[in-house]
Amino acid sequence: MRRFSVINCLLIFWLFLLLYIGVASETNLFHNNHHNNSNFSNPDVYQIGGVLSSEESLANFTSIIQLLNFDQQYVPRGKTLVATSIKMETNPIRTAIRVCDGLIKQQVYAVVVSHSPKVDLSPAAVSYTSGFYHIPVIGISSRDSAFSDKNIHVSFLRTVPPYSHQADVWVEMLKHFHYEKVIFLHSSDTDGRSILGRFQTNAQNLEDDIEIKVHKPIGNFRKNSEPYMKILNYLQIEMVIELEPGSRSDNYKAKLTELRNAQARVYLLYASNEDAHEIFDAASSLSLTDPGHVWFLTEQLLESPFIPQGSIGLKLVNAGNETAHIMDSLRVLAVSLKEMDKNEAIHEAPRECNTSGTTWETGKMLFEYIKKQEFLNGETGKVAFDESGDRMNAEYHVMNVHPGGKVARVGQYFYSSGKKQMDLKINDSAIVWPGGAHSKPVGFMIPTHLQVLTIEETPFVFVRRVESYTDCRSDEEPCPHFNTTETDYPVMYCCRGYCIDLLKQLKLKMNFTASLALSPDGQFGSCVQKNDTAKKEWTGLIGELVTERADMIVAPLTINPERAQVIEFSKPFKYQGITILVKRKEKKPTFGSFLQPFRGSLWILVMVSVHVVALALYLLDRFSPFGRYRLANMEGTEEDALNLSSAIWFAWGVLLNSGIGEGTPRSFAARVLGIVWAGFAMIIVASYTANLAAFLVLDRPKTIFSGIHDNRLRNPADNINYSTVKGSAVDMYFRRQVELSNMYRVMERRNYDTAQEAIDAVKASTLDAFIWDSSRLQYEAAQNCDLMTSGELFGRSGYAIGLQKGSPWANDVTLAILELSESGFMEELDKKWIINPELITSERSKICQTEEKIPTTLGLENMHDAFYLIAAGILGGLVLILIEIFYKKHQLKRQRQLEIARHAAEKWRNTCRQRKLDRSLERRFKENGPPPFWTPGLDVRQRSPIASKANTIFV
């Protein structure tokens, strides 16, 4: 068994032996290969071979076959099974030759093989020889893991499980005893490595919903508490020790010395009976067999008289009952032949070992038929085979070494027909543990001094640099950077905050001491690829826990699936989510902000209404018999008449609530319209005033993002800049959310190293939005009025204490946090560190707390438009007065020009009239003579007035 590697040499030798016998012959393995499979002319007689270890087994083999021939459940009518058996030789070569001569020549269809403990290699020779021709071989005593390799033992099955299957029972026992961390010791052979591999596979596949009770709390707290429920979802191998078979006790002691510094005190040992004395002698010298230590052994070691008291081992049920295994193997074989005879064309088996060339397909089919068989009530329990042909559902007795070396049965691993699976039953009260104790050991060494890591994260951990640790205040703890190379002048820090107060309370409740240190790289940690290889490793705080350089993380550590795979979380001490931090965008008043209360269409309608009403007033007063226009005409004056200009002035005066001294309508119809217009103006002015207050007094800056579902975030543009902290829980959240993949691709290349850097970037307006934990961002928004959170929370989770997988402190930390929550301590921490107004230091921050509750005070920036309007009115008036002056000057100049022109025209007209008169007088003088006072030669203008008058009279 131990030196099974020589089988490979045997295989090579056997191949040469086949060449010697006549392998080169190209004769067919059977003579009726040309028969049509549709016409089943299957044999009536099937030879069954047996290679057994004793005469008694040979006789039982023959008698069992004879009994099966009379049982139609196994052998149908017209078919016969014939026993052909030989006794196992101690020499494997002679065994192989006898298989050829005594079995294959008899055309056996299958071979049942057993061996005595003194014969290791002969079953392998039978498997090699028969497997060369694909003749199925059913082993009833071979336990070596090498037989599971179908590349070598191509047609080997067995009714006994390999030694490696004991790992299945170990896993169930560890679940029963609530042991989560173990140390695995195995011999450096094929079976040792196989049982280790199977145990690791089973531990990884352990169901997540197995509930167990832990009866003994860790430390000194909750001594009188009731047992509590816990989920066991893993088994951790803390250390693997490979033992060289046949070594001396000193060599084993050197190997086992490593176990003294391990936390686990549960040992799984696979070794041979011959090495038991040396191994346990070395373990005893290192006090590894004292009370508090637990040893789980394989069945080989139970035969040794040197195993320590309190050890627990396994014993295969019916392991030495060859008759029962012969019965089960022959029944399986008979049923397989019966089914194959009914459904397949069966060709004759090979008749000699000097033939080669064509594969015996019937042997392959028979092998598959045997693997499919399943007997619930076999002589050795439920009989079934896995894909490798190994026995499944084998039953074991759980054995315990009592004082005096007595080995007693304390439990059983068996197939439960009710549950339809394997089940484990152990009588805990019957177990005697190391040292004669009847109470189960804890199974691990509980450390009382822990290495605790934290990280700077406001307000959970505030970090202050000091010259000496003596400068730390009473509410602070020394916290150097963890695992960093110290310089000649090491940097010293003191930490305080929410998490530091929580750690102090945990130390008091759970009775442990701790060394506090900051994260070596300032990050929580992420899983990154190592050195351009496929291997990945965790960095930051998580990496320190995974590599077991730290014991606990007390920080705002977010629970997420990626981290939960490699570390263990306590119950959350604070629940939170993810939100968005942005800088307030103050709304800058624009020109025309006083027009905001009304829409443009309403302003246009108001302007039109003013002039329409003014026109209507003018017309009503103009055509009314009692209007000012008519009265003015009747009284001979138009001073008080309502003209169109006065009507427009009246309409504007009513709308703007200004005094109107003149130009009011006089007619009853116009006055009714004026009253209606005044009511309309009151409504418009009141509405405008109310809306203006809403726009100017109660105006608040709005967030630039509505939340995580904002289209500008989901479909990012180049002008939108947002990010988170790389490798953080928020980064992992976006990475695993498919619907947020676009956002993750944008953020990935912009992420910051720390949260503080990102918050500073938001304050400096170089970052539009920072996505992070709500607790931190809400705190920052309360501290700085320029910052605000946007949208609802998403990705809700919690902050928890991080511990190593399988940490003995995990359950106690959870219970301590629950107790602190119930006592109100966690609420006190919230008030002290997160919502305490004493932490708000700036005057601006104090105002920020109540800023949302009071109206905004108006300033010039809010009302400057009104002043612009006044300035525009003044400028308009100046422009208009200049226009009026220029117009008036132009008008006076034109009037003067017109007057000069009028005088010139009048003079010209008079001259023309005088000349006409003179010509008329001259004609009269010529006809009648001049009058007596006429002076010839004088112009009319030169004559005396009397003469002129006389001339005029004359004319």
JOGICOR-V26939 format. One record per residue. SS is DSSP state (helix for helix, strand for strand, loop for the rest). OMEGA is omega in radians with two decimals (* if undefined). D_CENTER is the distance of its C-alpha to the mean C-alpha in whole Angstrom. Layout:
((SS;OMEGA;D_CENTER) (SS;OMEGA;D_CENTER))
This chain:
((loop;-3.07;49) (loop;-3.06;49) (loop;-3.04;50) (loop;-3.13;49) (loop;3.13;48) (helix;3.11;52) (helix;3.12;51) (helix;3.08;50) (helix;3.13;54) (helix;3.13;55) (helix;3.13;54) (helix;3.13;55) (helix;-3.11;59) (helix;3.07;58) (helix;3.05;58) (helix;3.13;61) (helix;3.11;63) (helix;3.08;62) (helix;3.14;63) (helix;-3.11;66) (helix;3.13;67) (loop;-3.12;67) (loop;-3.04;63) (loop;3.13;64) (loop;-3.10;66) (loop;-3.14;64) (loop;3.11;66) (loop;3.11;63) (loop;3.13;62) (loop;-2.97;63) (loop;-3.09;66) (loop;-3.11;65) (loop;-3.09;62) (loop;-3.12;64) (loop;3.09;64) (loop;-3.10;62) (loop;-3.12;59) (loop;3.09;59) (loop;-3.03;63) (loop;3.01;61) (loop;-3.04;64) (loop;-3.12;62) (loop;3.05;64) (loop;-3.10;66) (strand;3.12;65) (strand;3.09;62) (strand;3.10;63) (strand;-3.10;60) (strand;3.09;60) (strand;3.04;60) (strand;-2.95;60) (strand;-2.94;60) (loop;-3.08;61) (loop;3.11;64) (helix;3.13;67) (helix;3.12;65) (helix;3.10;62) (helix;-3.13;64) (helix;3.12;66) (helix;3.11;64) (helix;-3.12;62) (helix;-3.09;65) (helix;3.13;66) (helix;3.11;62) (helix;3.12;62) (helix;3.11;66) (helix;-3.14;64) (helix;3.13;62) (helix;-3.14;64) (loop;-3.13;66) (loop;-3.08;62) (loop;3.03;61) (loop;-3.11;58) (loop;-3.11;57) (loop;-3.12;60) (loop;3.13;62) (loop;3.14;65) (loop;3.13;67) (loop;-3.10;64) (strand;3.01;65) (strand;-3.12;63) (strand;-3.13;65) (strand;3.04;64) (strand;-3.00;65) (strand;3.07;64) (strand;3.12;65) (strand;-3.11;64) (loop;3.07;62) (loop;3.07;63) (loop;3.12;62) (loop;-3.08;62) (helix;-3.13;60) (helix;3.10;62) (helix;3.10;64) (helix;3.14;62) (helix;3.13;61) (helix;-3.12;64) (helix;3.06;65) (helix;3.11;62) (helix;-3.03;63) (helix;-3.02;67) (helix;-3.09;67) (loop;-3.07;63) (helix;3.09;63) (helix;3.10;66) (helix;3.10;66) (loop;3.09;63) (strand;3.13;61) (strand;3.10;58) (strand;-3.09;56) (strand;3.00;56) (strand;-3.02;55) (strand;3.00;55) (loop;3.13;55) (loop;3.08;56) (loop;-3.13;58) (loop;-3.11;56) (loop;-3.09;58) (loop;-3.07;57) (loop;-2.91;54) (loop;-3.07;54) (helix;3.08;57) (helix;3.10;54) (helix;3.11;52) (helix;3.10;55) (helix;-3.14;56) (helix;3.12;52) (helix;-3.05;53) (helix;-3.12;56) (helix;-3.13;55) (helix;3.10;52) (helix;3.14;54) (loop;3.13;55) (loop;3.01;52) (loop;-3.12;54) (strand;3.10;51) (strand;3.11;52) (strand;3.11;51) (strand;-3.13;50) (loop;3.13;51) (loop;-3.08;51) (loop;-3.05;49) (loop;-3.05;46) (loop;-3.12;45) (helix;-3.12;41) (helix;-3.14;43) (helix;3.11;44) (helix;-3.14;41) (loop;-3.08;41) (loop;3.01;42) (loop;-3.14;43) (loop;-3.13;46) (loop;-2.93;47) (loop;-3.05;46) (loop;-3.06;48) (strand;2.99;47) (strand;3.12;46) (strand;3.12;47) (loop;3.05;47) (loop;-3.13;46) (loop;3.01;42) (loop;-3.14;42) (helix;-3.08;41) (helix;-3.13;38) (helix;3.06;37) (helix;3.08;38) (helix;3.11;34) (helix;-3.12;33) (helix;3.10;35) (helix;-3.14;34) (helix;3.13;30) (helix;3.13;32) (helix;3.11;34) (helix;3.05;31) (helix;-3.13;29) (helix;-3.10;32) (helix;3.06;33) (loop;3.10;30) (loop;-3.06;30) (loop;-3.11;26) (strand;-3.06;27) (strand;3.01;30) (strand;-3.04;33) (strand;3.09;34) (strand;-3.12;37) (strand;3.08;39) (strand;-3.06;42) (loop;3.06;41) (loop;-3.07;42) (helix;-3.12;41) (helix;3.13;41) (helix;3.13;39) (helix;3.13;36) (helix;-3.13;36) (helix;3.06;35) (helix;3.14;33) (helix;-3.14;31) (helix;3.12;31) (helix;3.13;30) (helix;3.13;27) (helix;3.14;26) (helix;3.13;27) (helix;3.14;25) (helix;-3.12;21) (loop;-3.11;22) (loop;-3.10;23) (loop;-3.10;22) (loop;-3.02;19) (loop;3.12;21) (strand;-3.14;24) (strand;3.11;25) (strand;3.12;28) (strand;3.04;30) (strand;-2.97;30) (loop;-3.05;34) (loop;3.10;34) (loop;-3.12;32) (loop;3.13;32) (loop;-3.05;34) (loop;-3.09;36) (loop;-3.06;34) (loop;-3.14;34) (loop;-3.08;37) (loop;-3.08;39) (loop;3.09;35) (loop;3.05;35) (loop;-3.08;33) (strand;-3.06;29) (strand;-3.10;26) (strand;3.11;24) (strand;3.08;21) (strand;-3.09;22) (loop;3.12;20) (loop;2.93;21) (loop;-3.07;24) (strand;3.02;24) (strand;-3.11;27) (strand;-3.06;28) (strand;3.06;31) (strand;3.13;33) (strand;3.11;36) (strand;-3.07;38) (strand;3.13;42) (loop;-3.13;45) (loop;3.08;47) (loop;-3.14;51) (loop;3.10;50) (loop;-3.11;52) (helix;-3.14;51) (helix;3.12;51) (helix;3.09;48) (helix;-3.13;46) (helix;3.11;46) (helix;3.11;45) (helix;-3.04;42) (helix;3.13;41) (helix;3.14;42) (helix;-3.06;38) (helix;-3.06;37) (helix;-3.12;39) (helix;-3.13;36) (loop;3.09;33) (loop;-3.08;31) (strand;3.07;32) (loop;3.10;35) (strand;-3.04;35) (strand;3.03;36) (strand;-3.02;36) (strand;2.95;39) (strand;3.12;40) (loop;3.13;44) (loop;3.12;47) (helix;-3.10;50) (helix;-3.10;52) (helix;-3.03;50) (helix;-3.07;49) (helix;-3.11;52) (helix;-3.10;51) (helix;-3.08;47) (helix;3.04;48) (helix;3.09;50) (helix;3.14;48) (helix;-3.14;45) (helix;-3.14;48) (helix;3.11;49) (loop;3.13;46) (loop;3.13;46) (loop;3.09;43) (loop;-3.14;45) (loop;3.08;45) (loop;-3.07;44) (loop;3.10;40) (loop;-3.11;40) (strand;3.14;39) (strand;3.01;40) (strand;-3.00;39) (strand;3.00;41) (loop;-3.00;42) (helix;3.13;45) (helix;-3.06;47) (helix;-3.12;47) (helix;3.13;48) (helix;-3.11;52) (loop;3.10;52) (loop;-3.03;54) (loop;-3.11;52) (loop;-3.04;49) (loop;3.11;48) (loop;3.13;49) (loop;3.12;46) (loop;3.12;44) (strand;-3.12;42) (strand;-3.11;43) (strand;3.08;43) (strand;-3.13;46) (strand;3.12;46) (loop;3.14;48) (loop;-3.12;51) (loop;-3.09;50) (loop;-3.12;54) (loop;-3.10;55) (helix;-3.11;56) (helix;3.13;58) (helix;3.13;55) (helix;3.08;53) (helix;3.14;56) (helix;-3.12;56) (helix;-3.11;52) (helix;3.13;52) (helix;3.08;55) (helix;3.09;54) (helix;-3.11;51) (helix;-3.11;53) (helix;3.12;56) (helix;3.13;53) (helix;3.10;51) (helix;3.13;55) (helix;-3.14;56) (helix;-3.13;53) (helix;3.11;53) (helix;-3.12;57) (helix;-2.98;56) (helix;-3.01;54) (loop;2.99;54) (loop;-3.04;57) (loop;3.11;58) (loop;-3.11;60) (loop;-3.14;62) (loop;3.08;60) (loop;-3.06;61) (loop;3.12;65) (loop;-3.09;65) (loop;-3.14;63) (loop;3.09;65) (loop;3.14;63) (loop;3.05;60) (loop;-3.08;59) (loop;3.14;57) (loop;3.11;54) (loop;-3.07;55) (helix;3.12;53) (helix;3.11;54) (helix;3.09;53) (helix;3.13;49) (helix;-3.14;49) (helix;3.10;50) (helix;3.14;48) (helix;3.10;45) (helix;3.13;47) (helix;-3.13;47) (helix;-3.10;43) (helix;-3.07;43) (loop;3.13;45) (strand;3.11;44) (strand;-3.13;47) (strand;-3.03;45) (strand;3.06;49) (strand;3.12;50) (loop;3.13;52) (loop;-3.11;49) (strand;3.10;47) (strand;-3.11;44) (strand;3.09;45) (strand;-3.07;42) (strand;3.06;41) (loop;-3.08;38) (loop;3.12;37) (loop;-3.11;39) (loop;3.14;42) (loop;-3.13;41) (strand;3.03;42) (strand;3.06;39) (loop;3.08;39) (loop;-3.08;42) (loop;-3.12;43) (strand;2.93;43) (strand;3.06;45) (strand;-3.04;43) (strand;-3.13;46) (strand;-3.13;46) (strand;-3.14;49) (loop;3.09;51) (helix;-3.11;53) (helix;3.10;56) (helix;3.13;54) (loop;3.13;54) (strand;-3.06;51) (strand;3.11;50) (strand;-3.12;48) (strand;-3.13;46) (strand;-3.11;43) (strand;3.04;43) (strand;-2.95;40) (strand;3.10;41) (strand;3.13;40) (strand;-3.14;40) (loop;3.11;41) (loop;3.12;40) (loop;-3.09;36) (loop;3.08;37) (strand;3.12;35) (strand;-3.10;36) (strand;-3.13;36) (strand;3.07;37) (strand;-3.13;40) (strand;3.05;41) (loop;-3.06;43) (helix;-3.09;42) (helix;-3.13;45) (helix;-3.07;47) (loop;3.00;45) (loop;-3.09;47) (strand;3.14;44) (helix;-3.09;45) (helix;-3.14;48) (helix;-3.11;49) (strand;3.10;46) (loop;3.05;45) (loop;-3.06;42) (loop;3.05;39) (loop;3.12;38) (loop;3.07;35) (loop;3.09;34) (strand;3.07;33) (loop;-3.07;34) (loop;3.08;33) (loop;3.14;32) (loop;3.05;34) (strand;-3.03;33) (strand;3.01;29) (strand;-3.06;28) (strand;3.12;25) (strand;3.06;23) (strand;-3.10;22) (loop;3.13;21) (loop;-3.12;23) (strand;3.13;21) (loop;-0.06;23) (loop;-3.06;24) (loop;3.11;23) (strand;3.02;24) (strand;-3.10;27) (strand;3.13;29) (strand;3.13;33) (strand;-3.12;35) (strand;3.08;38) (loop;-3.12;41) (loop;-3.14;41) (helix;3.05;39) (helix;3.11;42) (helix;3.13;41) (loop;-3.14;38) (loop;-3.06;39) (loop;-3.14;38) (loop;-3.12;35) (loop;3.09;34) (strand;3.04;33) (strand;-3.10;33) (loop;3.08;30) (strand;3.04;31) (strand;-3.03;28) (loop;2.95;27) (loop;3.09;29) (loop;-3.12;30) (loop;-3.13;34) (loop;3.07;36) (loop;3.11;39) (loop;3.12;42) (loop;-3.07;41) (loop;3.11;38) (loop;-3.10;36) (strand;-3.12;35) (strand;3.00;33) (strand;-3.07;33) (strand;3.03;30) (strand;3.11;30) (loop;-3.10;27) (helix;-3.07;25) (helix;3.14;24) (helix;3.07;27) (helix;3.10;29) (helix;3.12;26) (helix;3.13;27) (helix;-3.12;31) (helix;3.10;30) (helix;3.12;28) (helix;3.13;31) (helix;-3.07;34) (helix;-3.00;32) (helix;3.02;31) (loop;3.02;34) (loop;3.05;33) (strand;-3.06;33) (strand;2.97;31) (strand;-3.07;31) (strand;3.12;28) (strand;3.11;27) (strand;3.11;25) (loop;-3.08;22) (loop;-3.12;24) (loop;3.10;22) (loop;-3.11;21) (loop;3.08;18) (loop;3.08;15) (loop;3.09;14) (loop;-3.13;12) (strand;-3.08;13) (strand;3.11;16) (strand;-3.02;19) (loop;2.97;22) (loop;3.08;25) (loop;3.08;25) (loop;3.13;24) (loop;-3.11;22) (loop;3.12;21) (strand;3.13;18) (strand;-3.13;18) (strand;3.11;16) (loop;3.01;17) (helix;-3.12;18) (helix;-3.11;18) (helix;3.13;15) (helix;3.12;18) (helix;3.08;21) (helix;-3.11;20) (helix;3.13;19) (loop;3.07;22) (loop;3.02;24) (loop;3.08;25) (loop;-3.09;24) (loop;-3.01;24) (strand;3.02;22) (strand;3.05;20) (strand;-3.05;21) (strand;3.04;19) (strand;-3.04;16) (strand;-3.07;14) (strand;3.08;10) (loop;3.02;9) (loop;-3.05;6) (helix;-3.09;6) (helix;-3.13;7) (helix;-3.10;9) (helix;3.11;10) (loop;-3.02;12) (loop;3.09;14) (strand;3.14;15) (strand;-3.13;16) (strand;3.00;15) (loop;2.99;18) (loop;-3.14;18) (loop;3.06;17) (loop;3.05;19) (strand;3.11;18) (strand;-3.11;16) (strand;3.10;15) (strand;3.14;12) (strand;3.11;12) (strand;-3.03;15) (strand;3.09;18) (strand;3.12;21) (strand;3.05;24) (strand;-3.12;27) (loop;3.07;30) (loop;-3.13;32) (loop;-3.12;35) (loop;-3.12;37) (loop;3.12;40) (loop;3.12;43) (loop;3.11;45) (loop;-3.08;49) (loop;-3.14;50) (helix;3.11;47) (helix;3.09;50) (helix;-3.06;50) (loop;-3.12;47) (loop;3.13;48) (loop;3.03;49) (loop;-3.11;48) (helix;-3.13;50) (helix;3.14;52) (helix;3.09;53) (helix;-3.14;55) (helix;3.13;57) (helix;3.11;58) (helix;3.13;59) (helix;3.14;61) (helix;-3.11;63) (helix;3.14;63) (helix;-3.05;65) (helix;3.08;67) (helix;3.12;68) (helix;3.12;69) (helix;3.11;71) (helix;3.13;73) (helix;3.10;73) (helix;-3.14;75) (helix;-3.12;77) (helix;3.13;78) (helix;-3.14;79) (helix;-3.12;81) (helix;-3.05;83) (helix;3.09;84) (loop;3.12;85) (loop;3.13;88) (loop;-3.13;87) (loop;-3.10;85) (helix;-3.10;86) (helix;-3.13;87) (helix;-3.13;89) (helix;3.12;90) (helix;3.13;91) (helix;-3.12;93) (helix;-3.09;95) (helix;3.07;95) (loop;3.12;96) (loop;3.11;93) (loop;-3.05;89) (loop;-3.09;88) (loop;-3.11;86) (loop;3.14;85) (loop;3.06;81) (loop;-3.07;80) (helix;3.13;77) (helix;3.13;76) (helix;3.12;77) (helix;3.10;75) (helix;3.11;72) (helix;3.10;72) (helix;-3.11;72) (helix;3.11;69) (helix;-3.14;67) (helix;3.10;68) (helix;-3.10;68) (helix;-3.07;64) (loop;3.03;63) (loop;3.12;65) (loop;-3.13;68) (loop;-3.11;72) (loop;-3.07;74) (loop;-3.05;78) (loop;3.08;79) (loop;3.11;79) (loop;3.14;78) (loop;-3.11;79) (loop;-3.09;82) (loop;-3.12;82) (helix;-3.13;81) (helix;3.14;78) (helix;3.14;77) (helix;3.05;76) (helix;3.09;74) (helix;3.11;72) (helix;3.11;72) (helix;3.10;71) (helix;3.13;68) (helix;3.10;67) (helix;3.08;67) (helix;3.09;64) (helix;-3.12;62) (helix;3.11;62) (helix;3.13;61) (helix;-3.11;58) (helix;-3.10;57) (helix;3.13;57) (helix;3.12;56) (helix;3.13;53) (helix;-3.12;52) (helix;-3.14;53) (helix;-3.12;50) (helix;3.11;47) (helix;3.08;48) (helix;3.13;47) (helix;-3.10;44) (helix;-3.03;43) (helix;-3.05;45) (loop;-3.06;44) (loop;-3.14;41) (loop;-3.13;39) (loop;3.04;36) (loop;-3.12;33) (loop;-3.12;30) (loop;-3.13;27) (loop;3.11;26) (loop;3.12;23) (loop;-3.13;23) (loop;-3.08;19) (loop;-3.12;16) (loop;3.11;18) (loop;-3.09;21) (helix;3.14;22) (helix;3.06;23) (helix;-3.12;19) (helix;3.11;18) (loop;-2.95;21) (loop;3.04;21) (loop;-3.07;25) (loop;-3.09;26) (loop;3.08;28) (loop;-3.05;24) (loop;3.13;23) (strand;-3.07;19) (strand;3.03;17) (loop;3.13;14) (strand;-3.08;15) (loop;3.14;14) (loop;-3.10;12) (loop;3.10;10) (helix;3.10;7) (helix;3.09;8) (helix;3.10;8) (helix;3.13;5) (helix;3.14;4) (helix;-3.12;7) (helix;-3.07;7) (helix;3.11;5) (loop;-3.07;7) (helix;-3.09;11) (helix;3.12;13) (helix;-3.06;12) (helix;3.11;13) (helix;3.12;16) (helix;-3.11;15) (helix;3.14;12) (helix;3.11;16) (helix;-3.08;18) (helix;-2.99;16) (helix;-3.09;15) (loop;-3.11;19) (loop;-3.03;20) (loop;-3.12;17) (strand;-3.14;19) (loop;-3.13;19) (loop;3.12;19) (helix;-3.11;19) (helix;3.11;23) (helix;-3.14;23) (helix;3.12;21) (helix;3.09;23) (helix;3.12;26) (helix;3.08;26) (helix;3.12;25) (helix;-3.12;28) (loop;3.11;30) (loop;3.03;29) (loop;3.09;28) (loop;-3.09;24) (loop;-3.07;24) (strand;3.09;21) (strand;-3.10;18) (strand;-3.02;15) (strand;-3.12;14) (strand;-3.06;14) (helix;-3.10;16) (helix;-3.13;18) (helix;-3.06;19) (helix;3.08;20) (helix;3.07;22) (helix;-3.13;24) (helix;3.13;25) (helix;3.10;26) (helix;-3.13;28) (helix;-3.02;30) (loop;-3.10;30) (loop;3.11;32) (loop;-3.11;31) (strand;3.09;27) (strand;3.08;25) (strand;-3.02;22) (strand;3.04;22) (strand;3.14;20) (strand;3.11;18) (strand;3.04;15) (strand;-3.13;12) (strand;-3.06;9) (strand;3.13;11) (strand;3.14;10) (strand;3.02;13) (strand;-3.12;14) (strand;3.04;16) (strand;3.11;18) (strand;3.12;17) (strand;3.09;19) (strand;3.02;20) (loop;-3.14;19) (loop;-3.12;22) (loop;3.11;24) (loop;-3.11;27) (loop;-2.98;26) (helix;-3.08;22) (helix;-3.13;24) (helix;3.09;27) (helix;3.12;24) (helix;3.14;22) (helix;3.13;26) (helix;3.13;27) (helix;3.09;24) (helix;3.13;25) (helix;3.13;29) (helix;3.10;28) (helix;-3.14;26) (helix;-3.11;29) (helix;3.14;32) (loop;-3.10;31) (helix;-3.13;30) (helix;3.09;26) (helix;3.08;28) (helix;3.09;30) (helix;3.11;28) (helix;-3.12;26) (helix;-3.06;30) (helix;-2.96;31) (helix;-3.03;28) (helix;-3.09;26) (loop;-3.14;29) (loop;-3.12;32) (helix;3.14;34) (helix;3.13;36) (helix;3.14;33) (loop;-2.96;34) (loop;-3.04;36) (loop;3.12;37) (helix;3.12;40) (helix;3.14;37) (helix;3.12;35) (helix;3.10;37) (helix;-3.07;38) (helix;-3.09;34) (helix;-3.07;34) (helix;-3.05;37) (helix;-3.09;37) (helix;-3.03;35) (helix;-3.09;38) (loop;3.13;41) (loop;-3.14;42) (loop;3.07;42) (loop;-3.10;46) (loop;3.10;47) (loop;-3.12;49) (helix;-3.13;50) (helix;3.12;47) (helix;-3.02;47) (helix;-3.09;51) (helix;3.14;52) (helix;3.12;52) (helix;3.09;55) (helix;3.04;57) (helix;3.14;56) (helix;3.09;58) (helix;3.12;61) (helix;3.12;61) (helix;3.11;61) (helix;3.12;64) (helix;3.13;66) (helix;3.10;66) (helix;3.10;67) (helix;3.11;70) (helix;3.13;71) (helix;-3.12;70) (helix;3.13;72) (helix;3.06;75) (helix;3.11;75) (helix;3.13;76) (helix;3.13;78) (helix;3.13;80) (helix;-3.13;80) (helix;-3.14;81) (helix;3.08;84) (helix;3.13;85) (helix;3.14;85) (helix;3.11;87) (helix;3.12;90) (helix;3.14;90) (helix;3.09;91) (helix;3.10;93) (helix;3.12;95) (helix;3.12;95) (helix;3.12;96) (helix;3.10;99) (helix;3.13;100) (helix;-3.13;100) (helix;3.10;102) (helix;3.13;105) (helix;3.13;105) (helix;3.12;105) (helix;3.12;108) (helix;3.12;110) (helix;-3.13;110) (helix;3.13;111) (helix;3.13;114) (helix;3.12;115) (helix;-3.13;115) (helix;-3.13;117) (helix;3.12;120) (helix;3.12;120) (helix;3.13;121) (helix;-3.13;123) (helix;3.13;125) (helix;3.14;126) (helix;3.14;127) (helix;-3.12;129) (helix;3.12;131) (helix;-3.13;131) (helix;-3.14;133) (helix;3.14;135) (helix;-3.10;136) (helix;-3.00;137) (helix;-3.07;139) (loop;-3.13;139) (loop;3.08;137) (loop;-3.03;138) (loop;-3.09;140) (loop;-3.10;137) (loop;3.11;135) (loop;-3.09;135) (loop;3.11;134) (loop;3.14;132) (loop;3.09;130) (loop;-3.11;126) (helix;-3.08;125) (helix;-3.11;123) (helix;-3.13;126) (loop;3.14;128) (loop;3.11;129) (helix;-3.11;127) (helix;-3.13;131) (helix;3.13;131) (helix;-3.13;128) (helix;3.13;128) (helix;3.08;131) (helix;-3.13;130) (helix;3.12;127) (helix;-3.13;129) (helix;-3.13;131) (loop;*;128))
